[in-house]
Amino acid sequence: MLSRNRYDGVEGYAVTKVSFHARQQARTGLFPSQDAEDIEQELMLDLLRRLDDFDPGRASRNTFIARVVDRLPHRLSPLCARIRKTQK
């Protein structure tokens, strides 16, 4: 499924990484009541907010992007677990 979201001005690697992880997370069911496009938007917003923290002396930009995108679901897991409990 192709996303209808557009991210003009955002580098291709970031868009690809975010889209891949969004589809992956949508299949897990970790995020209740959200489809892949919603998750993709949340991932991209988080990444864009954190880009100011990028330090080229510590890692490449692609490594920074990968770490931010990879770790967001882990930061949100406790919140999602609470949401699922209240929906039962």
C-alpha positions in Angstrom: 0.0 0.0 0.0 1.4 3.4 -1.0 1.0 6.3 1.4 -0.8 9.4 0.4 1.4 11.4 2.7 3.8 13.8 1.1 7.0 15.2 2.7 8.3 17.9 0.4 11.8 19.0 1.5 12.5 15.8 3.5 15.3 13.6 2.3 14.4 10.4 0.6 16.1 8.1 3.2 14.0 9.6 6.0 10.8 9.2 4.1 11.6 5.6 3.1 12.6 4.7 6.7 9.5 6.3 8.2 7.2 4.7 5.7 8.7 1.2 6.2 8.4 1.4 10.0 4.9 2.8 9.9 3.7 -0.2 7.8 5.6 -2.6 10.1 4.1 -1.1 13.2 0.5 -1.0 11.8 0.8 -4.8 11.2 1.8 -5.4 14.8 -1.4 -3.9 16.3 0.8 -2.1 18.9 -1.0 1.2 18.1 -4.7 0.8 18.5 -7.1 2.7 16.3 -4.4 3.9 14.0 -3.6 2.9 10.4 -0.2 3.0 8.7 -0.6 6.6 7.5 -1.4 7.9 11.0 1.7 6.1 12.4 3.8 7.4 9.5 2.8 11.0 10.4 3.6 10.5 14.1 7.0 9.0 13.2 7.8 11.9 10.8 6.7 14.5 13.3 8.9 13.0 16.0 11.9 12.8 13.6 11.5 16.4 12.4 11.3 17.6 16.0 14.5 15.8 16.8 16.6 16.8 13.8 18.0 19.8 15.7 19.7 17.3 18.0 21.7 15.8 15.2 25.4 16.1 15.8 27.6 15.2 12.8 30.5 14.6 15.1 28.8 11.6 16.7 27.2 9.8 13.7 26.0 10.2 10.2 22.7 11.8 9.4 21.3 8.4 8.2 22.3 6.7 11.4 20.7 9.4 13.5 17.5 9.1 11.4 17.5 5.3 11.8 17.9 5.5 15.6 15.1 8.1 16.1 12.7 6.1 13.9 13.6 2.7 15.3 13.2 3.9 18.9 9.9 5.7 18.8 7.7 2.6 19.1 9.7 1.6 22.2 9.1 5.0 23.8 5.3 4.7 23.0 4.8 1.1 24.1 3.8 1.8 27.7 1.3 4.4 26.6 -0.2 2.0 24.0 -0.5 -0.8 26.5 -2.5 1.6 28.8 -4.8 2.5 25.9 -5.5 -1.1 25.1 -6.4 -1.9 28.7 -9.0 0.9 28.7 -10.5 -0.2 25.5 -11.3 -3.7 26.8 
